[in-house]
Amino acid sequence: MIAEGRIARDGVAVETPATLLTSLHGVTVDGVAVAAPPPARLFLFHKPTGCLTTERDPAGRPTIYDRLPAGLPRLMPIGRLDMNTEGLLLLTTDGGFKRQMELPATGVPRTYRARAFGEVSQQQLEDLFDGLEIDGVRYGQIEANLERRTGRNQWIEMTLTEGKNREVRRVLEHLGLQVNRLIRTAYGPFALADLATGAVEEVRQHDLIQFRKSLKGVQA
């Protein structure tokens, strides 16, 4: 498009891709002004079990897009939840924001409640604060607390920042527990609260802007 002379700044054709822009003011394509991108939007989705966090599945299994209500803008998931994990999934309209959130260095905490079969002590859970290694994979600091017991099932709350693949399940299985239900209850300051299964709620723009300003090493 630049080689064809279709892009101009203040009425002058841009001649090289190595052109630095401080804003889109005065930039045109085929004589039409380039609009500023719309602000990022963020939605909370209570993902049910039994659907994949992907746009489509070659095997034809249901995805989150089969469960999202109609009338929403095009949304991308921030991170993912396993097919049989339920709870809070963040969805955004902004690919740059999605990538920022998924960077390990951003360090946004995620909180889960796990129901697991077996025996574990509070001390074993507190030892996870120092991190651990499982099959050559290093898992960082995890805050874990035993909430209550129902028979041989334990309800455990865990907060972590790395979000490695199947991290909660693998750590608890390492402790000899069998996870039979896993719910993500919070992602950063955003909480599942009483959001109904399958429901979506948009984060207020003011709250989103404040959150983006708080991210480590990230410019909103």
N, CA, C and O of each residue as an XYZ file, in Angstrom:
880
protein
N       0.826     -1.209      0.000
C       0.000      0.000      0.000
C       0.866      1.267      0.000
O       0.525      2.254     -0.652
N       1.981      1.234      0.731
C       2.898      2.374      0.718
C       3.535      2.517     -0.665
O       3.630      3.622     -1.199
N       3.970      1.398     -1.239
C       4.598      1.439     -2.568
C       3.638      1.980     -3.617
O       4.064      2.607     -4.587
N       2.359      1.744     -3.430
C       1.352      2.215     -4.384
C       0.938      3.662     -4.118
O       0.121      4.223     -4.848
N       1.512      4.267     -3.061
C       1.212      5.653     -2.758
C      -0.158      5.887     -2.157
O      -0.698      6.990     -2.238
N      -0.720      4.854     -1.556
C      -2.090      4.953     -1.030
C      -2.156      5.545      0.372
O      -3.220      5.973      0.820
N      -1.009      5.570      1.069
C      -0.986      6.054      2.446
C      -0.303      7.416      2.488
O       0.774      7.599      1.920
N      -0.942      8.372      3.169
C      -0.379      9.724      3.249
C      -0.468     10.234      4.675
O      -1.301      9.791      5.466
N       0.417     11.181      4.985
C       0.376     11.867      6.280
C       0.376     13.368      5.997
O       1.284     13.892      5.350
N      -0.635     14.034      6.481
C      -0.814     15.473      6.240
C      -0.753     15.797      4.747
O      -0.189     16.812      4.338
N      -1.348     14.910      3.942
C      -1.442     15.155      2.508
C      -0.234     14.765      1.704
O      -0.236     14.901      0.481
N       0.825     14.272      2.375
C       2.058     13.877      1.685
C       2.176     12.358      1.717
O       2.061     11.750      2.781
N       2.406     11.739      0.558
C       2.498     10.287      0.486
C       3.642      9.769      1.358
O       4.748     10.310      1.338
N       3.365      8.734      2.106
C       4.399      8.070      2.907
C       5.225      7.196      1.964
O       4.672      6.439      1.166
N       6.548      7.304      2.059
C       7.419      6.605      1.107
C       8.100      5.377      1.693
O       8.608      4.543      0.943
N       8.122      5.248      3.008
C       8.834      4.113      3.617
C       8.043      3.548      4.797
O       7.400      4.297      5.532
N       8.091      2.230      4.975
C       7.447      1.633      6.152
C       8.118      2.045      7.459
O       7.525      1.932      8.531
N       9.356      2.522      7.362
C      10.086      2.929      8.572
C       9.700      4.356      8.955
O      10.560      5.209      9.178
N       8.407      4.593      9.026
C       7.867      5.904      9.382
C       7.289      5.826     10.787
O       6.389      5.028     11.050
N       7.801      6.649     11.683
C       7.334      6.615     13.067
C       6.166      7.577     13.238
O       6.242      8.742     12.847
N       5.092      7.080     13.824
C       3.899      7.888     14.066
C       3.678      8.047     15.556
O       3.684      7.064     16.297
N       3.484      9.264     15.994
C       3.135      9.498     17.402
C       1.629      9.448     17.599
O       1.150      9.286     18.721
N       0.877      9.589     16.500
C      -0.580      9.468     16.546
C      -1.067      9.199     15.135
O      -0.280      9.237     14.190
N      -2.354      8.927     14.983
C      -2.948      8.698     13.672
C      -3.507      9.985     13.069
O      -4.098      9.966     11.989
N      -3.321     11.088     13.762
C      -3.842     12.370     13.272
C      -3.198     12.723     11.932
O      -1.973     12.756     11.819
N      -4.019     12.985     10.923
C      -3.523     13.371      9.608
C      -3.174     12.217      8.701
O      -2.773     12.444      7.560
N      -3.312     10.977      9.166
C      -2.986      9.810      8.344
C      -4.222      9.401      7.544
O      -5.319      9.280      8.091
N      -4.026      9.189      6.244
C      -5.134      8.771      5.384
C      -4.741      7.560      4.559
O      -3.564      7.340      4.273
N      -5.744      6.777      4.182
C      -5.581      5.664      3.242
C      -6.578      5.892      2.117
O      -7.786      5.959      2.345
N      -6.067      6.010      0.915
C      -6.912      6.330     -0.242
C      -7.719      7.603      0.012
O      -8.863      7.728     -0.426
N      -7.103      8.544      0.728
C      -7.743      9.817      0.986
C      -8.727      9.824      2.140
O      -9.314     10.862      2.447
N      -8.916      8.678      2.785
C      -9.866      8.575      3.899
C      -9.089      8.558      5.215
O      -8.152      7.778      5.384
N      -9.490      9.421      6.135
C      -8.793      9.507      7.426
C      -8.886      8.185      8.184
O      -9.928      7.530      8.205
N      -7.772      7.814      8.800
C      -7.728      6.591      9.613
C      -8.264      6.912     11.001
O      -7.763      7.809     11.679
N      -9.268      6.187     11.407
C      -9.873      6.426     12.716
C      -9.034      5.792     13.812
O      -8.381      4.770     13.601
N      -9.061      6.400     14.965
C      -8.381      5.812     16.119
C      -9.071      4.501     16.488
O     -10.289      4.386     16.351
N      -8.310      3.513     16.952
C      -8.943      2.242     17.326
C      -9.883      2.444     18.500
O      -9.628      3.293     19.354
N     -10.965      1.679     18.557
C     -11.883      1.809     19.695
C     -11.200      1.343     20.975
O     -10.278      0.531     20.907
N     -11.618      1.827     22.128
C     -10.999      1.383     23.386
C     -11.241     -0.098     23.631
O     -12.248     -0.660     23.203
N     -10.308     -0.709     24.322
C     -10.466     -2.122     24.675
C     -11.698     -2.310     25.550
O     -12.031     -1.455     26.371
N     -12.354     -3.423     25.365
C     -13.477     -3.789     26.232
C     -13.160     -5.137     26.884
O     -12.483     -5.979     26.294
N     -13.649     -5.326     28.087
C     -13.384     -6.547     28.844
C     -14.698     -7.088     29.398
O     -15.521     -6.348     29.936
N     -14.868     -8.401     29.250
C     -16.086     -9.053     29.709
C     -15.727    -10.204     30.646
O     -14.708    -10.870     30.465
N     -16.566    -10.426     31.637
C     -16.458    -11.584     32.520
C     -17.454    -12.627     32.035
O     -18.621    -12.317     31.799
N     -16.996    -13.851     31.887
C     -17.856    -14.945     31.422
C     -17.758    -16.088     32.420
O     -16.662    -16.515     32.782
N     -18.909    -16.580     32.863
C     -18.921    -17.743     33.753
C     -18.949    -18.992     32.872
O     -20.010    -19.478     32.479
N     -17.746    -19.495     32.574
C     -17.635    -20.659     31.698
C     -18.187    -21.905     32.383
O     -17.806    -22.220     33.510
N     -19.083    -22.611     31.703
C     -19.546    -23.887     32.255
C     -18.558    -25.007     31.946
O     -17.649    -24.825     31.136
N     -18.726    -26.140     32.570
C     -17.925    -27.314     32.218
C     -18.416    -27.853     30.875
O     -19.521    -27.546     30.426
N     -17.565    -28.661     30.251
C     -17.985    -29.341     29.029
C     -17.829    -28.558     27.753
O     -18.371    -28.951     26.721
N     -17.083    -27.433     27.795
C     -16.826    -26.705     26.551
C     -15.374    -26.242     26.533
O     -14.774    -25.969     27.573
N     -14.831    -26.162     25.330
C     -13.426    -25.817     25.135
C     -13.240    -24.309     25.002
O     -14.107    -23.604     24.486
N     -12.084    -23.827     25.483
C     -11.744    -22.413     25.320
C     -11.010    -22.252     23.992
O      -9.794    -22.064     23.949
N     -11.776    -22.331     22.922
C     -11.238    -22.185     21.578
C     -12.372    -21.772     20.662
O     -13.544    -21.909     21.015
N     -12.026    -21.262     19.478
C     -13.076    -20.799     18.569
C     -13.773    -21.962     17.881
O     -14.990    -21.943     17.695
N     -12.997    -22.976     17.505
C     -13.602    -24.146     16.876
C     -12.763    -25.374     17.193
O     -11.565    -25.274     17.456
N     -13.410    -26.533     17.165
C     -12.722    -27.783     17.499
C     -12.872    -28.760     16.331
O     -13.992    -29.049     15.910
N     -11.738    -29.278     15.795
C     -11.825    -30.214     14.662
C     -12.676    -31.442     14.972
O     -13.268    -32.038     14.073
N     -12.732    -31.817     16.257
C     -13.513    -32.995     16.639
C     -14.991    -32.669     16.846
O     -15.792    -33.555     17.144
N     -15.347    -31.391     16.686
C     -16.756    -31.021     16.812
C     -17.267    -30.881     18.232
O     -18.476    -30.813     18.458
N     -16.345    -30.836     19.201
C     -16.789    -30.664     20.589
C     -17.252    -29.219     20.818
O     -16.791    -28.307     20.132
N     -18.157    -29.008     21.775
C     -18.666    -27.653     22.011
C     -17.569    -26.721     22.514
O     -16.648    -27.155     23.206
N     -17.668    -25.444     22.168
C     -16.705    -24.446     22.608
C     -17.436    -23.339     23.352
O     -18.666    -23.314     23.412
N     -16.646    -22.412     23.923
C     -17.260    -21.300     24.646
C     -18.132    -20.457     23.726
O     -19.096    -19.835     24.172
N     -17.787    -20.440     22.427
C     -18.557    -19.614     21.496
C     -19.949    -20.199     21.246
O     -20.849    -19.494     20.791
N     -20.121    -21.480     21.541
C     -21.462    -22.077     21.470
C     -22.315    -21.671     22.663
O     -23.542    -21.767     22.620
N     -21.663    -21.219     23.723
C     -22.379    -20.899     24.962
C     -22.522    -19.403     25.216
O     -23.312    -18.995     26.067
N     -21.766    -18.581     24.487
C     -21.842    -17.137     24.711
C     -23.176    -16.594     24.202
O     -23.678    -17.048     23.173
N     -23.753    -15.625     24.918
C     -25.008    -15.020     24.463
C     -24.830    -14.305     23.129
O     -23.724    -13.890     22.783
N     -25.913    -14.165     22.391
C     -25.887    -13.449     21.119
C     -25.737    -11.949     21.363
O     -26.032    -11.448     22.448
N     -25.271    -11.243     20.328
C     -25.210     -9.790     20.395
C     -23.927     -9.213     20.946
O     -23.823     -7.996     21.100
N     -22.944    -10.050     21.248
C     -21.675     -9.561     21.772
C     -20.740     -9.196     20.620
O     -20.889     -9.721     19.517
N     -19.765     -8.290     20.867
C     -18.748     -8.041     19.840
C     -17.842     -9.256     19.704
O     -17.951    -10.207     20.478
N     -16.956     -9.225     18.730
C     -15.995    -10.327     18.577
C     -15.066    -10.329     19.779
O     -14.415     -9.325     20.066
N     -15.002    -11.453     20.481
C     -14.260    -11.537     21.732
C     -13.192    -12.617     21.656
O     -13.365    -13.645     21.002
N     -12.067    -12.354     22.350
C     -10.971    -13.309     22.448
C     -10.755    -13.659     23.908
O     -10.759    -12.763     24.753
N     -10.566    -14.936     24.236
C     -10.313    -15.306     25.625
C      -8.916    -14.906     26.066
O      -7.968    -14.993     25.286
N      -8.786    -14.473     27.299
C      -7.482    -14.197     27.901
C      -7.076    -15.456     28.659
O      -7.663    -15.782     29.691
N      -6.069    -16.164     28.143
C      -5.733    -17.457     28.720
C      -6.815    -18.460     28.372
O      -7.588    -18.260     27.436
N      -6.862    -19.538     29.135
C      -7.876    -20.549     28.860
C      -8.199    -21.325     30.124
O      -7.443    -21.320     31.096
N      -9.333    -21.984     30.083
C      -9.712    -22.938     31.118
C      -9.911    -24.286     30.441
O     -10.434    -24.347     29.328
N      -9.500    -25.371     31.099
C      -9.683    -26.704     30.542
C     -11.168    -26.989     30.316
O     -12.039    -26.330     30.884
N     -11.427    -27.970     29.489
C     -12.804    -28.317     29.146
C     -13.661    -28.567     30.385
O     -14.817    -28.148     30.444
N     -13.086    -29.251     31.374
C     -13.861    -29.596     32.563
C     -13.622    -28.657     33.742
O     -13.996    -28.963     34.874
N     -12.992    -27.504     33.468
C     -12.841    -26.472     34.495
C     -13.884    -25.397     34.239
O     -14.100    -24.985     33.099
N     -14.521    -24.951     35.295
C     -15.569    -23.937     35.175
C     -15.117    -22.644     35.846
O     -14.048    -22.580     36.454
N     -15.956    -21.619     35.720
C     -15.668    -20.394     36.451
C     -15.312    -19.227     35.555
O     -15.705    -19.175     34.390
N     -14.554    -18.281     36.122
C     -14.322    -16.992     35.494
C     -13.332    -17.073     34.339
O     -12.190    -17.505     34.502
N     -13.799    -16.646     33.165
C     -12.954    -16.515     31.990
C     -13.086    -15.078     31.504
O     -14.194    -14.585     31.296
N     -11.947    -14.408     31.324
C     -11.959    -13.041     30.819
C     -11.935    -13.055     29.300
O     -11.199    -13.826     28.685
N     -12.750    -12.190     28.699
C     -12.835    -12.067     27.247
C     -12.637    -10.608     26.873
O     -13.165     -9.719     27.540
N     -11.880    -10.352     25.811
C     -11.600     -8.973     25.424
C     -11.756     -8.782     23.921
O     -11.692     -9.737     23.148
N     -11.961     -7.534     23.525
C     -12.021     -7.172     22.113
C     -10.652     -6.781     21.574
O     -10.509     -6.553     20.373
N      -9.644     -6.699     22.437
C      -8.355     -6.106     22.093
C      -7.233     -7.144     22.136
O      -6.901     -7.669     23.199
N      -6.654     -7.434     20.966
C      -5.598     -8.439     20.903
C      -4.346     -8.039     21.655
O      -3.689     -8.897     22.245
N      -3.994     -6.750     21.653
C      -2.826     -6.289     22.384
C      -2.988     -6.479     23.880
O      -2.053     -6.899     24.562
N      -4.166     -6.172     24.390
C      -4.443     -6.356     25.816
C      -4.408     -7.839     26.173
O      -3.884     -8.210     27.223
N      -4.955     -8.677     25.319
C      -4.914    -10.130     25.548
C      -3.471    -10.600     25.714
O      -3.155    -11.341     26.645
N      -2.583    -10.157     24.787
C      -1.190    -10.589     24.851
C      -0.495    -10.069     26.112
O       0.293    -10.786     26.729
N      -0.785     -8.823     26.492
C      -0.207     -8.264     27.722
C      -0.584     -9.115     28.933
O       0.263     -9.428     29.769
N      -1.842     -9.481     29.018
C      -2.325    -10.252     30.165
C      -1.717    -11.644     30.227
O      -1.556    -12.210     31.309
N      -1.378    -12.195     29.066
C      -0.874    -13.565     29.029
C       0.638    -13.655     29.234
O       1.183    -14.753     29.345
N       1.321    -12.502     29.285
C       2.753    -12.520     29.556
C       3.014    -12.973     30.989
O       2.398    -12.436     31.910
N       3.912    -13.950     31.217
C       4.205    -14.394     32.580
C       4.662    -13.251     33.487
O       4.363    -13.238     34.681
N       5.394    -12.287     32.907
C       5.929    -11.184     33.715
C       4.831    -10.282     34.268
O       5.051     -9.562     35.241
N       3.650    -10.318     33.649
C       2.569     -9.453     34.123
C       2.129     -9.866     35.530
O       1.786     -9.011     36.346
N       2.138    -11.158     35.813
C       1.936    -11.652     37.176
C       0.573    -11.366     37.788
O       0.479    -11.074     38.980
N      -0.479    -11.447     36.987
C      -1.820    -11.220     37.536
C      -2.272    -12.477     38.281
O      -2.255    -13.561     37.698
N      -2.674    -12.368     39.549
C      -3.060    -13.561     40.306
C      -4.392    -14.144     39.849
O      -5.326    -13.414     39.517
N      -4.461    -15.476     39.838
C      -5.716    -16.183     39.569
C      -6.054    -17.019     40.792
O      -5.178    -17.654     41.380
N      -7.311    -17.019     41.169
C      -7.742    -17.783     42.344
C      -8.717    -18.878     41.917
O      -9.622    -18.655     41.113
N      -8.504    -20.065     42.479
C      -9.325    -21.230     42.166
C      -9.845    -21.863     43.451
O      -9.228    -21.753     44.511
N     -10.994    -22.530     43.336
C     -11.476    -23.430     44.389
C     -11.523    -24.824     43.789
O     -12.150    -25.052     42.754
N     -10.845    -25.756     44.459
C     -10.780    -27.124     43.968
C     -11.416    -28.069     44.983
O     -11.153    -27.979     46.182
N     -12.245    -28.962     44.493
C     -12.737    -30.054     45.331
C     -11.947    -31.289     44.942
O     -11.946    -31.699     43.781
N     -11.280    -31.874     45.913
C     -10.363    -32.967     45.614
C     -10.558    -34.110     46.601
O     -10.779    -33.886     47.791
N     -10.476    -35.335     46.097
C     -10.635    -36.531     46.913
C      -9.274    -36.968     47.430
O      -8.304    -37.051     46.676
N      -9.215    -37.248     48.735
C      -7.967    -37.696     49.340
C      -7.672    -36.925     50.608
O      -8.505    -36.164     51.099
N      -6.472    -37.131     51.133
C      -6.077    -36.497     52.385
C      -4.901    -35.546     52.149
O      -3.942    -35.879     51.452
N      -4.999    -34.358     52.745
C      -3.908    -33.395     52.665
C      -3.966    -32.534     53.917
O      -5.040    -32.296     54.471
N      -2.807    -32.071     54.356
C      -2.755    -31.226     55.550
C      -2.570    -29.768     55.157
O      -2.110    -29.460     54.058
N      -2.934    -28.877     56.073
C      -2.723    -27.462     55.832
C      -1.231    -27.162     55.657
O      -0.861    -26.292     54.868
N      -0.382    -27.876     56.388
C       1.056    -27.662     56.273
C       1.553    -28.002     54.869
O       2.378    -27.281     54.309
N       1.048    -29.106     54.299
C       1.438    -29.463     52.938
C       1.058    -28.356     51.955
O       1.805    -28.049     51.025
N      -0.105    -27.769     52.176
C      -0.559    -26.697     51.295
C       0.282    -25.437     51.491
O       0.604    -24.745     50.526
N       0.632    -25.146     52.728
C       1.449    -23.957     52.987
C       2.840    -24.096     52.388
O       3.458    -23.097     52.018
N       3.344    -25.337     52.289
C       4.663    -25.563     51.707
C       4.707    -25.198     50.215
O       5.783    -24.986     49.655
N       3.531    -25.126     49.581
C       3.483    -24.749     48.163
C       3.904    -23.298     47.950
O       4.207    -22.893     46.827
N       3.920    -22.519     49.025
C       4.313    -21.114     48.920
C       5.758    -20.982     48.442
O       6.142    -19.963     47.867
N       6.551    -22.024     48.687
C       7.958    -22.009     48.264
C       8.131    -22.508     46.832
O       9.244    -22.512     46.307
N       7.035    -22.928     46.200
C       7.124    -23.492     44.859
C       7.552    -24.948     44.912
O       7.928    -25.447     45.972
N       7.498    -25.629     43.782
C       7.915    -27.026     43.720
C       8.183    -27.414     42.278
O       7.823    -26.696     41.345
N       8.824    -28.569     42.111
C       9.129    -29.083     40.785
C       8.456    -30.428     40.598
O       8.565    -31.307     41.452
N       7.748    -30.594     39.464
C       7.059    -31.846     39.165
C       7.472    -32.292     37.767
O       7.245    -31.574     36.793
N       8.066    -33.455     37.664
C       8.491    -34.012     36.370
C       9.312    -33.005     35.558
O       9.125    -32.852     34.351
N      10.210    -32.336     36.245
C      11.103    -31.403     35.572
C      10.517    -30.033     35.290
O      11.193    -29.173     34.726
N       9.265    -29.819     35.677
C       8.624    -28.515     35.474
C       8.577    -27.782     36.807
O       8.088    -28.318     37.801
N       9.086    -26.558     36.822
C       9.117    -25.759     38.043
C       7.858    -24.909     38.144
O       7.520    -24.159     37.228
N       7.173    -25.043     39.273
C       5.988    -24.237     39.554
C       6.325    -23.236     40.644
O       6.905    -23.588     41.671
N       5.959    -21.996     40.410
C       6.301    -20.929     41.339
C       5.393    -20.880     42.554
O       4.653    -21.820     42.844
N       5.470    -19.770     43.248
C       4.764    -19.572     44.518
C       3.253    -19.760     44.361
O       2.631    -19.203     43.457
N       2.683    -20.555     45.260
C       1.239    -20.792     45.291
C       0.747    -20.590     46.709
O       1.295    -21.167     47.648
N      -0.272    -19.783     46.869
C      -0.935    -19.643     48.161
C      -2.106    -20.615     48.192
O      -2.988    -20.558     47.334
N      -2.117    -21.507     49.177
C      -3.156    -22.535     49.235
C      -3.665    -22.694     50.659
O      -2.887    -22.687     51.613
N      -4.974    -22.838     50.792
C      -5.597    -23.012     52.105
C      -6.690    -24.063     52.031
O      -7.443    -24.142     51.061
N      -6.755    -24.862     53.075
C      -7.797    -25.871     53.197
C      -9.053    -25.193     53.731
O      -9.069    -24.716     54.866
N     -10.103    -25.150     52.918
C     -11.328    -24.468     53.324
C     -12.172    -25.339     54.242
O     -12.510    -24.945     55.359
N     -12.505    -26.523     53.758
C     -13.331    -27.418     54.582
C     -13.254    -28.832     54.023
O     -12.831    -29.052     52.889
N     -13.673    -29.779     54.846
C     -13.736    -31.173     54.424
C     -15.196    -31.627     54.378
O     -15.996    -31.279     55.247
N     -15.521    -32.400     53.362
C     -16.828    -33.049     53.289
C     -16.560    -34.518     52.999
O     -16.370    -34.906     51.847
N     -16.546    -35.333     54.050
C     -16.141    -36.723     53.897
C     -14.664    -36.772     53.573
O     -13.848    -36.181     54.281
N     -14.313    -37.478     52.501
C     -12.908    -37.529     52.080
C     -12.609    -36.512     50.986
O     -11.517    -36.502     50.418
N     -13.583    -35.660     50.697
C     -13.341    -34.576     49.754
C     -12.880    -33.334     50.508
O     -13.401    -33.013     51.576
N     -11.910    -32.651     49.947
C     -11.409    -31.410     50.528
C     -11.720    -30.260     49.569
O     -11.568    -30.403     48.356
N     -12.152    -29.128     50.110
C     -12.265    -27.906     49.309
C     -11.034    -27.060     49.606
O     -10.778    -26.700     50.755
N     -10.276    -26.747     48.560
C      -9.001    -26.042     48.699
C      -9.041    -24.784     47.838
O      -9.438    -24.834     46.673
N      -8.628    -23.654     48.416
C      -8.512    -22.419     47.655
C      -7.044    -22.204     47.317
O      -6.179    -22.320     48.184
N      -6.766    -21.892     46.062
C      -5.392    -21.706     45.607
C      -5.287    -20.435     44.775
O      -6.131    -20.172     43.919
N      -4.237    -19.643     45.032
C      -3.975    -18.437     44.253
C      -2.571    -18.539     43.673
O      -1.612    -18.816     44.393
N      -2.456    -18.316     42.369
C      -1.163    -18.430     41.688
C      -1.081    -17.348     40.625
O      -2.086    -16.741     40.256
N       0.138    -17.115     40.134
C       0.325    -16.057     39.138
C       0.859    -16.572     37.809
O       0.765    -15.871     36.801
N       1.417    -17.778     37.782
C       2.030    -18.263     36.538
C       1.005    -18.802     35.548
O       1.051    -18.482     34.361
N       0.088    -19.615     36.038
C      -0.939    -20.158     35.162
C      -0.412    -21.136     34.127
O      -0.866    -21.126     32.983
N       0.547    -21.988     34.510
C       1.030    -23.018     33.584
C      -0.109    -23.985     33.261
O      -1.096    -24.074     33.992
N       0.049    -24.703     32.155
C      -0.981    -25.634     31.702
C      -1.344    -26.649     32.793
O      -0.481    -27.368     33.296
N      -2.627    -26.695     33.149
C      -3.170    -27.649     34.137
C      -2.429    -27.570     35.470
O      -2.267    -28.587     36.144
N      -1.985    -26.392     35.853
C      -1.135    -26.233     37.024
C      -1.821    -26.696     38.313
O      -1.235    -27.452     39.088
N      -3.047    -26.250     38.542
C      -3.734    -26.605     39.789
C      -3.917    -28.113     39.885
O      -3.623    -28.712     40.920
N      -4.394    -28.720     38.823
C      -4.626    -30.164     38.844
C      -3.323    -30.941     39.077
O      -3.293    -31.895     39.854
N      -2.260    -30.527     38.402
C      -1.002    -31.262     38.523
C      -0.394    -31.130     39.911
O       0.159    -32.091     40.446
N      -0.497    -29.939     40.492
C       0.055    -29.743     41.836
C      -0.723    -30.567     42.854
O      -0.124    -31.209     43.717
N      -2.036    -30.558     42.764
C      -2.831    -31.323     43.727
C      -2.670    -32.828     43.514
O      -2.642    -33.588     44.482
N      -2.566    -33.260     42.267
C      -2.314    -34.684     42.016
C      -0.956    -35.094     42.575
O      -0.789    -36.219     43.046
N       0.011    -34.182     42.523
C       1.330    -34.445     43.095
C       1.234    -34.679     44.605
O       2.035    -35.417     45.178
N       0.240    -34.039     45.243
C       0.025    -34.222     46.680
C      -0.841    -35.439     46.986
O      -1.203    -35.670     48.140
N      -1.174    -36.213     45.963
C      -1.959    -37.426     46.164
C      -3.457    -37.208     46.136
O      -4.211    -38.072     46.583
N      -3.904    -36.082     45.626
C      -5.328    -35.764     45.578
C      -5.880    -35.969     44.169
O      -5.155    -35.832     43.183
N      -7.161    -36.297     44.085
C      -7.837    -36.465     42.811
C      -8.864    -35.341     42.675
O      -9.871    -35.324     43.382
N      -8.605    -34.408     41.767
C      -9.487    -33.252     41.600
C     -10.759    -33.680     40.864
O     -10.688    -34.237     39.768
N     -11.920    -33.417     41.469
C     -13.176    -33.762     40.804
C     -14.045    -32.539     40.489
O     -15.107    -32.674     39.881
N     -13.601    -31.360     40.897
C     -14.260    -30.135     40.474
C     -13.268    -28.991     40.623
O     -12.560    -28.906     41.626
N     -13.215    -28.104     39.619
C     -12.281    -26.979     39.676
C     -12.989    -25.734     39.146
O     -13.531    -25.730     38.041
N     -12.971    -24.680     39.958
C     -13.672    -23.439     39.636
C     -12.700    -22.283     39.770
O     -12.067    -22.121     40.814
N     -12.575    -21.476     38.725
C     -11.786    -20.245     38.883
C     -12.734    -19.167     39.399
O     -13.758    -18.873     38.782
N     -12.379    -18.591     40.529
C     -13.267    -17.629     41.187
C     -12.837    -16.183     41.000
O     -13.639    -15.273     41.207
N     -11.579    -15.952     40.609
C     -11.111    -14.575     40.432
C      -9.918    -14.544     39.493
O      -9.141    -15.495     39.408
N      -9.797    -13.433     38.797
C      -8.646    -13.178     37.935
C      -8.278    -11.724     38.182
O      -8.989    -10.820     37.743
N      -7.168    -11.491     38.885
C      -6.845    -10.133     39.304
C      -7.962     -9.601     40.193
O      -8.426    -10.314     41.083
N      -8.406     -8.364     39.972
C      -9.459     -7.790     40.809
C     -10.861     -8.211     40.384
O     -11.842     -7.814     41.013
N     -10.968     -9.006     39.329
C     -12.279     -9.373     38.795
C     -12.723    -10.712     39.388
O     -12.009    -11.710     39.295
N     -13.907    -10.720     39.995
C     -14.383    -11.900     40.720
C     -15.615    -12.487     40.052
O     -16.425    -11.772     39.461
N     -15.740    -13.808     40.159
C     -16.908    -14.511     39.621
C     -18.175    -14.108     40.362
O     -19.231    -13.911     39.762
N     -18.044    -13.989     41.703
C     -19.159    -13.584     42.570
C     -20.398    -14.411     42.245
O     -20.324    -15.639     42.202
N     -21.539    -13.756     42.016
C     -22.785    -14.492     41.774
C     -23.186    -14.500     40.307
O     -24.361    -14.670     39.984
N     -22.207    -14.316     39.409
C     -22.486    -14.373     37.974
C     -22.969    -15.781     37.623
O     -22.293    -16.766     37.920
N     -24.128    -15.871     36.997
C     -24.729    -17.172     36.702
C     -23.916    -17.925     35.653
O     -23.248    -17.312     34.821
N     -23.975    -19.246     35.694
C     -23.283    -20.072     34.709
C     -23.752    -19.715     33.302
O     -24.952    -19.672     33.032
N     -22.790    -19.457     32.405
C     -23.105    -19.095     31.033
C     -23.388    -17.625     30.818
O     -23.591    -17.196     29.682
N     -23.408    -16.835     31.900
C     -23.719    -15.410     31.788
C     -22.459    -14.600     31.511
O     -21.345    -15.041     31.792
N     -22.656    -13.396     30.949
C     -21.571    -12.483     30.619
C     -21.881    -11.115     31.221
O     -23.026    -10.664     31.235
N     -20.821    -10.466     31.721
C     -20.977     -9.124     32.295
C     -19.790     -8.271     31.847
O     -18.644     -8.713     31.939
N     -20.048     -7.065     31.367
C     -18.970     -6.201     30.909
C     -18.397     -5.399     32.072
O     -19.130     -4.915     32.935
N     -17.071     -5.270     32.076
C     -16.373     -4.452     33.072
C     -16.509     -2.984     32.672
O     -16.340     -2.638     31.502
N     -16.810     -2.136     33.626
C     -16.922     -0.701     33.336
C     -15.596     -0.176     32.796
O     -14.526     -0.586     33.245
N     -15.677      0.731     31.829
C     -14.478      1.261     31.180
C     -13.534      1.904     32.196
O     -12.316      1.765     32.085
N     -14.088      2.603     33.179
C     -13.253      3.236     34.208
C     -12.452      2.183     34.970
O     -11.261      2.367     35.221
N     -13.107      1.074     35.340
C     -12.423      0.027     36.095
C     -11.354     -0.653     35.249
O     -10.294     -1.019     35.758
N     -11.628     -0.823     33.964
C     -10.648     -1.438     33.073
C      -9.417     -0.547     32.919
O      -8.287     -1.032     32.954
N      -9.639      0.752     32.749
C      -8.516      1.683     32.612
C      -7.649      1.671     33.869
O      -6.421      1.647     33.780
N      -8.284      1.688     35.035
C      -7.533      1.669     36.300
C      -6.741      0.385     36.441
O      -5.601      0.404     36.905
N      -7.333     -0.727     36.046
C      -6.642     -2.018     36.136
C      -5.434     -2.048     35.207
O      -4.366     -2.515     35.601
N      -5.589     -1.555     33.977
C      -4.476     -1.576     33.038
C      -3.323     -0.705     33.517
O      -2.160     -1.025     33.273
N      -3.633      0.374     34.185
C      -2.575      1.221     34.736
C      -1.809      0.520     35.845
O      -0.651      0.851     36.102
N      -2.442     -0.447     36.507
C      -1.807     -1.139     37.632
C      -0.923     -2.318     37.202
O      -0.173     -2.853     38.018
N      -1.004     -2.722     35.939
C      -0.251     -3.893     35.494
C       1.250     -3.623     35.523
O       1.709     -2.544     35.148
N       1.998     -4.616     35.970
C       3.451     -4.464     36.105
C       4.107     -4.322     34.743
O       3.961     -5.185     33.878
N       4.839     -3.215     34.560
C       5.624     -3.034     33.353
C       4.814     -2.914     32.083
O       5.330     -3.127     30.985
N       3.531     -2.568     32.230
C       2.665     -2.482     31.063
C       2.094     -1.081     30.941
O       1.602     -0.510     31.915
N       2.164     -0.535     29.743
C       1.547      0.761     29.483
C       0.165      0.529     28.916
O      -0.003     -0.218     27.952
N      -0.835      1.175     29.520
C      -2.206      1.007     29.043
C      -2.395      1.746     27.733
O      -3.487      1.726     27.165
